[in-house]
């Protein structure tokens, strides 16, 4: 059955001719659904679709997601705070004039700020710059800390749902 039409009732249009091999032999008559000749189709009785219970389906978020969200919420502000404190030379106590290789072991006065572009060279004079100013690396680190914190907050909200 196709569209409520019994295929047994469908008859070929006539004798097949060898010339019209590419054309189909069956013909169909289409009716408008408002037509009196249209067949009425009865819909099956189906059970109603149930509304899912949210409380039953809520599953617990993985512990790794909860842990990482808390860690990001804590580490984000710490990163930003450290970058802000570095502007004022708070980490100048890490500089040891005895271990500075270049410049003959002499410290440069006022260079109490860690150079974020040469953070691996703290035992050289290039690892320290003058405090009180900031640049793109400092701004980037502050924004990175804020973004990490906001991602952690979003993960925490996601893990509650």
Backbone as a ProteinNet text record, in pm:
[ID]
protein_1_A
[PRIMARY]
XXXXXXXXXXXXXXXXXXXXXXXXXXXXXXXXXXXXXXXXXXXXXXXXXXXXXXXXXXXXXXXXXXXXXXXXXXXXXXXXXXXXXXXXXXXXXXXXXXXXXXXXXXXXXXXXXXXXXXXXXXXXXXXXXXXXXXXXXXXXXXXXXXXXXXXXXXXXXXXXX
[TERTIARY]
84	0	88.2	58	127.7	23.2	35.3	-55.4	-201.7	-230.1	-366.2	-422.3	-337.3	-380.4	-333.7	-427	-391.3	-329.3	-210.8	-139.1	-209.3	-296.9	-371.3	-470.8	-517.4	-612.6	-545.8	-416.1	-345.6	-325.3	-369.4	-358.5	-262.2	-193.5	-107.5	-191.5	-132.8	-206.5	-236.2	-179.5	-206.8	-94.3	-94.4	10.9	142.4	246.7	375.6	425.4	467.2	522.6	673.7	736.1	881.6	944	867.6	920	928	830.1	822.5	881.5	998.3	1056.3	1095.9	1129.5	1175.1	1063.4	937.6	825.5	759.6	710.9	643	505	460.6	330.6	219.1	251.3	150.3	112.5	-13.2	-58.8	-132.8	-118.5	-184.8	-266.5	-371.9	-454.6	-446	-403.8	-389.4	-513.3	-557	-673	-632.8	-701	-682.8	-743.4	-683.6	-732.3	-873	-916.6	-1053	-1152.7	-1103	-1188.9	-1275.2	-1397.8	-1481.6	-1428.1	-1344.9	-1289.4	-1165.3	-1115.3	-993.5	-1022.4	-928.9	-942.6	-904.4	-982.8	-952.9	-872.2	-765.1	-676	-692.6	-714.6	-732.7	-595.5	-569.2	-442.3	-447	-337.1	-336.6	-342.1	-396.6	-402.6	-268.2	-199.8	-68.3	-75.6	7.6	8.4	68	25.4	79.9	228.8	297.8	440.7	455.9	530.8	548.5	650.4	632.1	727.1	834.8	961.9	1067.9	1080.1	1110.9	1129.9	1275.6	1298.1	1434.3	1508.7	1440.8	1507	1559.6	1489.8	1534.2	1653.2	1655.9	1759.3	1886.3	1883	2002.9	2109	2221.8	2331.1	2438.8	2517.1	2624	2737.9	2792.7	2905.7	3030	3120.1	3242.6	3324.6	3394.8	3474.7	3587.9	3639.6	3748.2	3699.8	3573.1	3517.7	3501	3453	3437.4	3572.6	3670.1	3803.1	3870	3858.7	3922.2	3854.7	3722.3	3655.3	3698.8	3710.1	3757	3900.8	3983.4	4123.5	4136.2	4054.3	4058.7	4007.9	3906.4	3853.9	3958.3	4040.1	4144.2	4267.4	4312.2	4436.5	4423.1	4305.6	4286.3	4319.3	4258	4291.3	4435.4	4490.8	4630.2	4724.1	4699.1	4782.4	4772.3	4650	4631.5	4694.7	4680.7	4738.2	4890.6	4949.4	5096	5145.2	5072.3	5111.6	5100.5	4996.4	4981.5	5091	5122.8	5227.8	5364.7	5384.5	5512.1	5535.8	5429.3	5444.5	5516.4	5487.6	5545.7	5673.5	5723.5	5851.9	5847	5732.9	5718.7	5809.4	5834.4	5915.3	6064.2	6104	6245.7	6331.3	6269.3	6346	6401	6348.1	6398.4	6531.9	6564	6688.4	6803.9	6905.6	7025.7	7143.2	7206.8	7317.7	7437.2	7448.6	7561.2	7548.3	7426.5	7407.6	7395.1	7390	7377.2	7508.2	7499	7618	7673.3	7587.5	7635.8	7653	7715.3	7738	7829.2	7910.6	8010.2	7950.6	7828.9	7765.7	7712.2	7705.3	7655	7507.3	7425.5	7282.5	7255.6	7155.9	7112.5	7009.7	7035.1	6943.8	6809.9	6701.8	6567.5	6509.5	6589.4	6538.4	6490.3	6372.9	6317.6	6201.7	6166.3	6051.4	6098.6	6030.6	6064.7	6021.1	6111.6	6077.7	6004.1	5879.1	5798.1	5842.7	5913.3	5964.7	6094.4	6159.9	6283.8	6273.2	6163.1	6138.2	6231.4	6285.4	6379.2	6522	6546.5	6682.7	6694	6646.3	6650.7	6791.8	6882.7	7021.4	7102.4	7038.5	7103.7	7038	7102.5	7042.9	6921.2	6909.3	6792.9	6665.3	6677.5	6560.9	6492.9	6554.2	6500.1	6487.6	6375.2	6353.5	6308.8	6304.3	6267.7	6120.4	6091.9	5954	5879.9	5748.8	5663.6	5600.8	5648.9	5589.6	5541	5458	5409.6	5388.9	5380.8	5365.5	5266.9	5277.2	5184.2	5191.8	5311.4	5312.4	5240.6	5254	5186.8	5035.8	4991.6	4847.9	4791.2	4866.8	4822.5	4808.9	4903.2	4897.8	4780.9	4753.5	4639	4508.5	4494.6	4373.5	4361.2	4473.6	4471.5	4416.8	4459.6	4409.4	4260	4212.6	4068.8	3989.5	4039.9	3971.1	3967.3	4077.9	4081.2	3977.4	3965.2	3866.7	3724.5	3693.5	3559.4	3528	3626.5	3604.1	3576.4	3648.1	3622.8	3482.9	3436.4	3299.7	3197.3	3220.8	3129.3	3127.7	3244.6	3250.6	3178.1	3189.7	3121.1	2969.9	2922.8	2779.5	2733.2	2816.2	2781.4	2774	2863	2864.7	2746.9	2683	2564.6	2441.8	2436.1	2317.2	2317.7
-117.7	0	123.5	215.4	342.7	452.1	535.2	647.6	603.4	493.8	441.1	392.7	358.3	304.1	159.8	70.2	-70.8	-95.7	-154.3	-175.5	-279.6	-360.2	-457.3	-387	-267.8	-191.9	-117.1	-105.1	-28.6	-118.4	-72.9	-149.5	-78.9	-154.9	-91.3	-11.2	89.3	178.2	113.6	6.1	-58.9	-154.8	-196.5	-286.2	-211	-270.3	-202.1	-202.4	-91	-81.2	-80	-129.9	-138.1	-0.7	93.7	227.5	306	289.6	365.2	285.7	231.9	152.7	238.4	364.2	449.2	506.1	498.2	556.7	451.6	491.5	394.2	360.2	239.8	193.2	224.9	267.2	292.7	439.8	467.5	605.4	617.7	731.8	758.3	884.7	888.6	1007.8	1067.8	1192.1	1259.4	1342.6	1339.6	1416.9	1512.3	1624.2	1718.6	1656.6	1685.8	1624.5	1671.5	1782.6	1829.5	1771.4	1696	1637.3	1527.4	1509	1400.7	1262.3	1256.6	1127.3	1089	1178.8	1150.4	1046.3	957.5	854	911.7	876.5	926.6	821.1	866.3	774.1	792.5	681.9	688.6	678.6	769	768.1	664.6	595.2	494.5	561.7	488.9	539.2	514	620.4	611	665.4	612.3	666.9	807.4	892.1	1028.7	1027	1125.2	1137.5	1192.6	1121.9	1163	1275.3	1359.5	1467.2	1410.6	1422	1363.7	1436.4	1361	1415.5	1457.8	1585.9	1639.5	1589.9	1576.9	1534.9	1392.4	1306.1	1168.1	1156.4	1239	1226	1303.7	1390.5	1468.2	1376	1377	1292.1	1379.7	1319.1	1389.8	1418.5	1538.5	1575.6	1499.3	1470.2	1398.8	1478.7	1407.1	1474.1	1554.3	1507.4	1581.6	1718.1	1726.6	1854.6	1948.7	1896.1	1979.5	2027.2	1937	1971.9	2075	2055.3	2150.2	2286.6	2290.6	2420.5	2495	2424.4	2489.7	2537.3	2454.6	2490.6	2614.4	2621.8	2738.2	2863.5	2848.8	2964.2	3017.1	2929.5	2971.8	3024.4	2952.7	2990.7	3117.4	3142.6	3261.2	3391	3417.1	3539.5	3541.9	3424.9	3422	3465	3418	3457.5	3607.6	3660.6	3804.8	3886.3	3841	3911.9	3912.2	3800	3794	3887.7	3896	3987.3	4132.6	4164.5	4300.5	4333.3	4238.8	4262.3	4275.1	4207.6	4215.9	4356.4	4428.8	4565.9	4652.9	4631.7	4714.3	4655.6	4547	4491.9	4412.5	4356.2	4279	4155.2	4099.5	3977.7	4007.7	4127.7	4164.6	4087.2	4031.2	3952.9	3824.1	3783.1	3662.8	3687.6	3813.9	3848.2	3839.2	3768	3755.6	3806.9	3912.9	3973.5	3878.7	3786.2	3692.7	3592.7	3560.8	3458.7	3516.4	3647.7	3706.8	3687.4	3619.9	3582.1	3700.9	3765.8	3877	4002.6	4100.7	4230.5	4218	4115.2	4099.8	4078.5	4027.1	4002.1	4126.7	4236	4361.7	4374.8	4403	4421.4	4562	4574.1	4704.2	4756.9	4875.4	4934.6	4967.9	4935.6	4967.2	4859.9	4763.8	4655.2	4543.2	4563	4467.8	4386.4	4412	4344.9	4229.8	4116.6	4001.2	4030.3	4010.4	4025.4	3900.3	3916.1	3800.5	3739.5	3816.8	3762.2	3685.8	3705	3633.2	3570.7	3506.8	3453.5	3337.2	3274.1	3165	3211.4	3340.9	3394.5	3486	3439.8	3521	3535.5	3451.8	3463.8	3555.4	3622	3718.5	3854.4	3956.4	4090.3	4105.4	4022.6	4031.4	3983.8	3910.8	3858.3	3960.2	4078.1	4178.6	4311.6	4380.6	4512	4609.2	4735.8	4839.7	4829.5	4845.6	4835.4	4966.1	4957.9	5075.6	5085.6	5012.1	5016.4	4876.4	4870.1	4739.5	4745.8	4629.2	4621.2	4512.7	4472.8	4374.5	4239.8	4187.1	4058.5	4063.8	4174	4186.9	4194.8	4274.5	4286.5	4151.8	4081.1	3949.6	3851.9	3854.3	3763.3	3797	3924.7	3965.1	3918.8	3942.4	3899.9	3747.8	3678.6	3532.4	3481	3540.2	3499.8	3523.4	3636.7	3667.4	3568.2	3537.5	3443	3303.9	3261.4	3130.5	3126.1	3234.8	3239.2	3229.1	3303.9	3299	3161.9	3097.1	2961.6	2866.2	2882.7	2799.7	2820.2	2944.5	2972.5	2907	2915.6	2852.5	2700.8	2641.1	2496.5	2457.1	2540.6	2510.8	2518	2618.3	2628.1	2511.6	2467.1	2353.5	2224.9	2210.4	2087.1	2079	2191.8	2189.6	2143.7	2168.7	2132.4	1988.7
0	0	0	-85.4	-92.9	-79.8	21.1	43.5	39.8	110.9	121.2	-12.6	-105.8	-234.5	-239.2	-259.9	-268.7	-405	-406.7	-532.5	-619.9	-560.1	-640.6	-731.5	-691.1	-772.2	-886.2	-884.1	-987.1	-1108.4	-1221.4	-1346	-1440.6	-1521.6	-1622.1	-1719.6	-1780.9	-1870.1	-2004.2	-2032.6	-2160.7	-2194.3	-2317.9	-2362.7	-2370.1	-2316.2	-2326.1	-2469.5	-2512.2	-2647.3	-2638.2	-2738.1	-2738	-2758.2	-2809.9	-2834.1	-2703.5	-2614.3	-2490.3	-2373.1	-2386.6	-2278.4	-2158.4	-2178.1	-2069.7	-1985.3	-2030.7	-1957.8	-1869.6	-1751.1	-1665.5	-1719.9	-1687.8	-1734.6	-1636	-1518.4	-1416.6	-1415.8	-1392.6	-1379.2	-1247.1	-1185.4	-1058.5	-1071.3	-994.8	-993.1	-853.4	-845.2	-716.5	-688.6	-563.9	-522.7	-412.7	-407.8	-298.5	-172.6	-57.1	66.4	102.8	47.5	74.6	-25.3	-120.2	-222.2	-160.4	-207.8	-154.5	-192	-296.4	-337	-256.8	-174.3	-97.9	9.6	26.3	128.5	264	362.9	496.7	570.7	629.9	699.1	848.8	917.2	1060.9	1127.2	1219	1290.2	1401	1423.1	1530	1666.8	1762	1899.2	1965.6	1996.4	2058.8	2200.6	2289.4	2425.8	2424.5	2516.8	2520	2555.6	2503.2	2531.5	2672.2	2752.6	2891.2	2903.9	3002.5	3030.7	3122	3082.1	3165.3	3298.9	3400.8	3534.3	3548.3	3566.8	3571.2	3693.9	3804.8	3928.1	3918.2	3848.8	3835.5	3740.9	3635.3	3533.9	3566.3	3665.1	3695.1	3752.4	3686.9	3732.7	3795.8	3876.1	3946.8	3849.4	3856.6	3771.1	3815.7	3722.6	3760.1	3861.5	3948.2	4050.4	3988.5	3874.5	3809.7	3761.3	3717.4	3673.8	3792.2	3904.2	4023.6	4075	4075.2	4123.6	4033.2	3901.8	3810.5	3815.9	3835.9	3844.9	3970.6	4082.9	4206.2	4191.3	4128.9	4108.8	4020.4	3916	3827	3897.4	3981.5	4054.9	4152.7	4207.3	4301.8	4228.8	4124.7	4056.5	3971.5	3916	3832.2	3904.6	4020.6	4093.8	4145.3	4178.9	4225.5	4113.7	3991.9	3877.3	3854.8	3856	3835.1	3947.4	4070.7	4184.9	4177.9	4141.7	4129.1	4019.5	3909	3801.9	3848.4	3926	3978.9	4080.3	4168.1	4267.2	4201.5	4090.5	4019.8	3964.1	3932.7	3881.7	3984.2	4111.6	4216.9	4275.4	4218	4261	4388.9	4421.7	4545.1	4543.7	4427	4418.3	4403.3	4436.8	4430.8	4528.7	4632.1	4729.5	4667.7	4553.6	4486.9	4417.6	4395.5	4326.5	4425.4	4385	4467.1	4385.8	4433.8	4359.3	4348.2	4440.5	4436.6	4322.2	4282	4178.8	4039	4025.5	3892.5	3817.9	3704.9	3628.4	3551.3	3477	3395.3	3479.8	3428.3	3492.3	3614.1	3619	3724.7	3862.2	3871.3	4000	4065.9	3991.8	4046.5	4009.2	4107.9	4083.2	4031.2	3946.4	3897.1	3996.6	4050.6	4148.2	4081.9	4149.1	4099.5	4008.9	3966.2	3881.8	3973.1	4027.6	4124.1	4067.3	3944.1	3883.9	3795.3	3802.2	3718.8	3575.7	3481.5	3340.5	3295.5	3258.7	3221.3	3089.2	3007.6	2882.1	2902.3	3015.7	3045.7	3183.8	3209.8	3343.7	3376.6	3277.2	3301.3	3321.7	3314	3326.6	3448.3	3561.1	3682.4	3737	3693.3	3738.7	3647.3	3552.8	3463.9	3483.2	3434.4	3445.4	3355.6	3250.8	3161.3	3229.5	3337.9	3407.8	3497.4	3514.8	3605.9	3533.9	3556	3495	3603.6	3567.4	3664	3700.5	3828.4	3876.1	3852.8	3859.7	3843.8	3706.5	3610.5	3476.8	3440.2	3340.8	3295.8	3145.8	3086.5	2941.7	2902.4	2777.9	2723	2795.6	2829.6	2901.2	3036.3	3107.5	3237.1	3219.2	3124.2	3097.1	3053	2969.1	2922.4	3038.2	3130.4	3244.9	3337.7	3356.4	3439.2	3374.5	3244.2	3173.9	3170.6	3157.3	3159	3292.3	3402.1	3533.3	3547.5	3495.8	3502.7	3417.3	3298	3209.3	3271.4	3332.1	3398.5	3510.5	3585.2	3693.4	3637.7	3531.3	3474	3414.5	3353.1	3301.5	3417.3	3527	3645.1	3700.3	3701	3748.1	3655.6	3524.2	3429.4	3446.4	3467.9	3489.7	3617.8	3719.4	3845.6	3826.5	3752.1	3725.5	3638.8	3544.9	3459.6	3540.8	3637.1	3715.9	3812.2	3842.5	3930	3854	3723.9	3644.6	3609.8
[MASK]
+++++++++++++++++++++++++++++++++++++++++++++++++++++++++++++++++++++++++++++++++++++++++++++++++++++++++++++++++++++++++++++++++++++++++++++++++++++++++++++++++

